[in-house]
Amino acid sequence: MTSAPQRKAKRPATRAGDADLTALVKEFRQDRHVTYGGKGFGSTALKVKGRIFAMLSSKGRFVVKLSGERVDELVQSGKGEYFEPARGRLMKEWLVVKLPESAWPRLAREAHAFVRRGAV
């Protein structure tokens, strides 16, 4: 039984006003386990083995998945805030990054490693 081939990371189509994930998509292009996009939730997400590790929220904010302890640390240092997909529902392992785009690749690599460890 063969599984369906995964889409390779490609240049994302962004909405006006959204941040651009093009540089991140290019950075992860060589990893055959990384894909970009999809439908609905995750349509602007980088995924490793089908699990989201970095994305743009519906509000165009950069969000990464990290350990709860790491997210707490970054929130306490003012570098991000907890992701709240619905009013009053804070996600303890998801960080809305408040740093400039130049910091995104480092956090995306950290998130990729965190999610990949859990996706094996």
C-alpha positions in Angstrom: 0.0 0.0 0.0 1.5 3.3 -1.0 0.6 6.6 0.7 -0.4 9.7 -1.2 2.6 11.9 -2.0 2.9 15.0 0.1 3.0 18.4 -1.5 6.3 20.0 -1.5 6.5 23.4 0.2 5.8 26.1 -2.4 5.4 29.9 -2.5 2.3 30.8 -0.5 -0.4 33.0 -1.9 -1.0 35.7 0.7 -3.9 38.0 1.2 -3.4 41.7 1.2 -2.2 42.9 4.6 -1.0 39.5 5.7 2.6 38.9 6.6 4.5 36.8 4.0 5.7 33.2 4.7 7.6 33.0 1.4 11.1 33.0 3.1 10.1 30.3 5.6 8.5 28.1 2.9 11.8 28.4 0.9 13.8 27.5 4.0 11.9 24.3 4.6 11.7 23.3 0.9 14.4 20.7 1.2 12.7 18.8 4.0 10.6 16.1 2.3 8.4 15.9 5.4 7.4 19.6 5.3 4.3 20.8 3.4 2.6 24.1 3.1 -1.1 25.0 3.0 -4.3 23.1 2.8 -7.9 23.9 3.3 -9.6 25.7 6.2 -7.6 25.8 9.4 -4.0 25.4 8.3 -4.4 26.9 4.9 -1.5 29.2 5.7 0.5 26.7 7.7 3.8 24.9 7.5 3.4 21.2 8.5 5.8 18.4 9.3 4.3 15.0 8.7 0.9 16.6 8.5 1.2 18.5 11.9 1.2 22.3 12.0 4.4 23.9 13.4 4.1 27.4 12.1 1.3 29.4 10.5 -0.4 32.7 9.8 -3.5 33.1 11.9 -6.8 34.3 10.3 -5.7 37.8 11.5 -2.3 37.5 9.7 -0.3 37.0 12.8 2.7 34.5 12.9 2.0 31.6 15.2 4.3 28.7 16.2 3.9 25.5 18.2 6.4 25.1 21.1 6.5 23.4 24.4 4.2 25.0 27.1 7.3 25.9 29.1 8.9 27.6 26.1 5.7 29.5 25.3 5.4 30.6 28.9 9.0 31.9 28.8 8.5 33.9 25.6 5.2 35.4 26.8 6.8 36.4 30.1 9.7 38.1 28.2 7.2 40.0 26.1 8.2 38.3 22.8 4.8 36.8 22.2 1.4 36.1 23.6 -0.7 32.9 23.9 -2.7 32.0 20.8 -6.4 32.5 21.3 -8.3 30.9 18.4 -11.6 31.5 20.1 -12.4 34.1 22.7 -11.4 32.8 26.1 -9.6 29.7 24.8 -5.8 30.1 25.2 -3.6 27.5 23.6 -0.8 26.7 26.0 1.6 25.3 23.3 0.9 28.0 20.7 2.6 31.4 20.6 1.6 34.5 18.6 5.0 36.0 17.9 5.5 39.6 18.6 9.0 39.8 17.2 9.9 41.1 13.7 9.9 38.8 10.7 13.7 38.5 11.0 13.2 36.4 14.1 10.6 34.1 12.5 13.1 31.6 10.9 14.7 30.8 14.3 11.4 30.3 16.0 10.1 28.2 13.0 13.1 25.9 13.2 12.5 25.5 16.9 8.8 24.8 16.3 9.7 22.4 13.5 12.0 20.4 15.8 9.4 20.3 18.6 6.6 19.1 16.4 8.8 16.7 14.5 9.9 15.0 17.7 6.2 14.4 18.5 5.3 13.3 15.0 7.6 10.3 14.7 
